[in-house]
Amino acid sequence: MFSCAGIDVAKDTLEIRINPQDVGASFSNSISDFPKLIDWFNCYKVNRVLLEATGGYEREVMKALQAGGFDVIRINPRRAKSFASAMGQRAKTDPIDARLLAQFAEVIKSPKSRVSSPEQDNLRALVQQRENFVQQQSDDLRRIKTASADLVKPLLQSHIDYLTQAIKSIEKLIRQSAKKLDSDKAARLCSVKGIGLVTAASLMAYLPELGEVGRHEIAALAGIAPYNDDSGKHKGLRHIEGGRFSARRAMYMASWVVITRQPEFQARYQTLRDKGKCAKVALIACMRVLLIRLNAMIRDRTPWKEQLA
């Protein structure tokens, strides 16, 4: 009989619970302690491990467990909170959270988390850092317009100039990293009118499953799959929910450009608007079609084909 473990991850510690034995332990969140953790898991024949995304503190232990042959599932903390609410658990401590995660691991149907390569990690880090620089630049551009003292404006402009150069430098590194990770995928994505280097790298970083899964799963991973809202005689509007926000944001901006540059998508968008759909609903529909076609293109290794409007 195999066991399931839940790990409550903190910056310095790992609080762990194993079911059905209902045993727990604490380990330090350090590489030196991971072999002891793996040996302890093997003693209880642990097969599945569930942990929350905690802003990066979980990455090293996750990689160590994956390398050790465990099925590791990383979930959004919101799902763990919803599970605790459904179980009627109001109190919150690290041992309690670990026990709930172990219980959740026994019933969850999510696939195990993907094992990322060093190249994948590097590309993701570069894309995220570029996003940070762009956000800082945008913030300073707003501040310089409303600065109350003229002495502050040169300082803000100097920082804006620095960020502009930093963004250009990091884009060069992104190009190199994307080619090193998968030059064929990067080239195919960039061949699509409306998708540039940044969008292609973002999709490769945030949706590594692109080209490896089906159309429904890739749409769900990006958070643009429509879900029903029906009950009895009530027929609610279909809506999107969940998925990876970063991937959806990259697709959102790219889709506007694709709609502008490709007649097929422009016609699709306009048809939905003429039917009374609001702009965002029409855009999401175009996003879903675009992502599904990109997924098929990467999977089949075929060139992008612009269809007639």
C-alpha positions in Angstrom: 0.0 0.0 0.0 1.3 3.4 -1.0 1.1 6.5 1.1 0.5 10.2 0.4 2.3 13.1 1.9 1.5 16.7 2.4 4.2 19.4 2.9 3.6 22.8 4.3 6.5 24.8 2.9 8.1 27.8 4.7 11.3 29.7 4.0 13.3 27.7 6.5 11.2 24.6 7.4 9.1 21.8 5.9 6.2 20.6 8.0 5.2 17.1 6.7 2.3 14.7 7.3 1.9 11.2 5.8 -1.5 9.4 5.4 -2.9 6.9 6.1 -0.3 6.4 8.8 -1.0 9.9 10.2 2.6 10.5 11.1 4.4 13.8 10.9 7.9 15.3 11.0 9.7 18.6 10.4 12.8 19.1 8.2 14.8 22.1 7.3 14.2 23.5 3.9 17.7 23.1 2.8 19.4 20.9 0.2 21.5 19.2 2.8 18.4 17.8 4.6 16.6 16.6 1.5 18.3 13.1 1.4 17.0 12.5 5.0 13.5 13.5 3.9 13.6 11.1 0.9 14.8 8.2 3.1 12.0 9.0 5.6 9.4 8.9 2.8 10.8 5.6 1.5 10.3 4.1 4.9 6.6 4.8 4.6 6.4 3.9 0.9 5.2 7.4 0.0 4.2 7.6 -3.7 2.5 11.0 -4.0 3.5 14.3 -2.5 1.4 17.4 -2.5 2.6 20.9 -1.7 1.6 24.5 -2.3 3.2 27.1 -4.6 4.9 29.5 -2.1 6.7 32.0 -4.3 9.7 29.8 -5.0 10.5 28.4 -1.5 9.1 25.0 -2.7 11.2 24.7 -5.9 14.3 23.0 -4.5 12.5 20.4 -2.5 10.1 19.8 -5.4 13.0 19.1 -7.7 14.8 16.8 -5.2 11.6 14.8 -4.7 11.0 14.5 -8.4 14.6 13.3 -8.9 13.9 10.8 -6.1 11.0 9.2 -8.2 8.1 10.7 -6.3 4.9 12.0 -8.0 4.9 15.6 -6.9 1.9 17.8 -7.3 2.1 21.6 -6.8 -1.1 23.4 -6.4 -2.4 27.0 -6.0 -2.8 27.9 -2.3 -6.4 28.9 -3.1 -7.2 25.3 -3.9 -5.8 24.2 -0.5 -7.8 26.9 1.3 -11.0 25.8 -0.5 -10.3 22.2 0.5 -9.8 23.2 4.2 -13.1 25.1 4.1 -14.9 22.1 2.6 -13.5 19.9 5.3 -14.7 22.3 8.0 -11.2 23.1 9.2 -11.1 26.6 10.7 -7.8 26.5 12.7 -4.6 27.0 10.9 -1.1 25.9 12.0 1.7 24.3 10.0 1.0 20.8 11.2 -2.7 21.2 10.5 -2.0 22.5 7.0 0.3 19.6 6.3 -2.3 17.1 7.4 -4.9 18.7 5.1 -2.5 18.6 2.2 -1.9 14.9 2.9 -5.7 14.3 2.9 -6.0 16.3 -0.3 -3.2 14.3 -1.9 -5.3 11.1 -1.4 -8.3 12.4 -3.5 -6.8 15.0 -5.9 -6.9 14.0 -9.6 -4.4 16.6 -10.9 -1.5 15.3 -12.9 1.9 15.3 -11.3 3.9 18.5 -11.8 6.3 18.6 -14.8 10.0 18.2 -14.2 11.7 21.3 -15.4 15.1 21.4 -16.9 17.8 24.0 -16.1 17.2 25.6 -19.5 13.5 25.9 -18.7 14.2 27.5 -15.3 16.6 30.0 -16.9 14.2 31.1 -19.6 11.4 31.4 -17.0 13.6 33.5 -14.7 14.6 35.8 -17.6 11.0 36.3 -18.7 9.9 37.1 -15.2 12.7 39.6 -14.7 11.9 41.3 -17.9 8.3 41.6 -16.7 9.6 43.2 -13.5 11.7 45.7 -15.4 8.8 46.6 -17.7 6.5 47.1 -14.7 9.1 49.4 -13.0 9.5 51.4 -16.2 5.8 51.8 -16.5 5.5 53.0 -12.9 8.3 55.5 -13.3 6.7 56.9 -16.5 3.6 57.6 -14.6 5.5 59.1 -11.7 7.5 61.5 -13.9 4.2 63.0 -15.2 2.9 63.7 -11.7 6.2 64.5 -9.9 5.6 67.5 -7.6 9.2 68.6 -7.6 11.3 69.2 -10.7 14.4 67.9 -8.9 12.9 64.4 -8.9 12.2 64.3 -12.6 15.9 63.8 -13.7 16.3 61.0 -11.2 13.2 59.3 -12.6 14.3 59.8 -16.1 17.7 58.3 -15.3 16.1 55.2 -13.9 13.8 55.0 -17.0 16.8 55.1 -19.3 18.6 52.5 -17.2 15.6 50.2 -17.4 15.3 50.7 -21.1 18.8 49.5 -21.6 18.3 46.6 -19.1 15.2 45.5 -21.0 17.1 45.4 -24.3 19.9 43.4 -22.7 17.6 40.9 -21.1 15.8 40.4 -24.4 19.0 39.4 -26.0 19.5 36.8 -23.2 15.9 35.6 -23.7 16.5 35.1 -27.4 19.6 33.0 -26.6 17.9 31.1 -23.8 14.8 30.3 -26.0 17.0 29.0 -28.8 19.0 26.9 -26.3 15.8 25.4 -24.8 14.1 24.6 -28.1 15.2 26.5 -31.2 12.6 24.8 -33.4 9.6 25.7 -31.2 10.9 29.3 -30.8 11.2 29.7 -34.6 7.8 28.3 -35.3 6.1 30.5 -32.7 7.9 33.6 -34.0 6.8 32.8 -37.6 3.2 33.6 -36.7 2.2 37.2 -37.5 1.5 38.9 -34.2 3.8 36.7 -32.1 7.2 38.1 -31.3 10.1 37.0 -29.3 8.7 38.0 -25.9 5.4 36.2 -26.5 7.1 33.1 -27.8 9.5 33.0 -24.9 6.6 33.6 -22.4 4.6 30.7 -23.9 7.7 28.4 -23.7 8.4 29.5 -20.1 4.8 29.4 -18.8 3.3 26.7 -21.0 6.1 24.1 -21.5 3.3 21.6 -22.3 2.6 23.4 -25.6 2.6 20.8 -28.3 2.5 17.9 -25.9 -1.1 17.8 -24.8 -4.6 18.0 -26.3 -6.6 21.0 -27.3 -8.8 20.9 -24.2 -6.0 20.5 -21.8 -3.8 23.3 -23.2 -6.8 25.7 -23.1 -7.4 24.7 -19.5 -3.8 25.2 -18.5 -3.9 28.7 -19.9 -7.2 29.5 -18.2 -9.2 30.1 -21.3 -11.3 27.0 -21.4 -15.1 27.7 -21.1 -16.9 26.1 -18.2 -20.7 25.5 -18.0 -22.8 27.1 -15.3 -26.0 25.0 -15.5 -28.3 23.7 -12.8 -31.8 22.4 -13.3 -33.6 24.8 -15.6 -31.0 27.4 -15.1 -28.6 27.9 -18.1 -25.9 30.2 -17.0 -23.2 31.9 -19.1 -20.1 29.9 -19.8 -17.1 31.4 -18.2 -13.3 30.9 -17.8 -11.6 30.3 -14.5 -8.3 29.1 -13.1 -5.3 28.3 -15.3 -1.9 30.1 -15.4 -2.3 33.9 -15.2 1.1 34.6 -16.7 0.4 32.5 -19.8 -3.0 34.0 -20.2 -1.6 37.5 -20.0 0.9 36.8 -22.7 -1.8 35.3 -24.9 -4.1 38.3 -24.2 -1.7 40.9 -25.6 -0.6 38.8 -28.5 -4.1 38.1 -29.6 -4.9 41.8 -30.1 -2.0 42.0 -32.5 -2.9 38.8 -34.3 -6.5 40.1 -34.7 -5.1 43.2 -36.3 -2.6 41.5 -38.6 -4.4 38.3 -39.7 -7.7 38.7 -41.6 -9.0 35.3 -40.4 -8.9 36.3 -36.8 -10.1 39.8 -37.5 -13.2 38.4 -39.2 -13.7 35.9 -36.4 -13.6 38.7 -33.8 -15.9 41.0 -35.8 -18.4 38.2 -36.3 -18.7 37.6 -32.6 -19.0 41.3 -32.0 -21.8 41.5 -34.6 -23.6 38.7 -32.7 -23.7 40.9 -29.6 -20.7 39.5 -27.7 -18.7 41.9 -25.7 -15.2 42.8 -26.7 -13.5 40.6 -24.0 -15.7 37.6 -24.7 -14.8 37.8 -28.4 -11.2 38.2 -27.6 -11.1 35.2 -25.3 -12.7 33.1 -28.1 -10.0 34.2 -30.5 -7.3 33.5 -27.9 -8.6 30.0 -27.5 -8.6 29.3 -31.2 -5.1 30.8 -31.6 -3.7 28.7 -28.7 -5.2 25.5 -30.0 -3.8 26.1 -33.5 -0.3 27.0 -32.0 -0.5 23.7 -30.0 -1.3 21.7 -33.1 1.5 23.5 -35.1 4.1 22.6 -32.5 2.8 19.1 -32.0 2.8 18.3 -35.7 5.9 20.3 -36.6 4.1 22.1 -39.4 4.4 25.7 -40.6 1.7 28.2 -39.6 -1.1 28.4 -42.2 -3.1 31.6 -42.5 -6.6 30.7 -43.4 -9.0 32.8 -45.5 -11.3 35.1 -43.6 
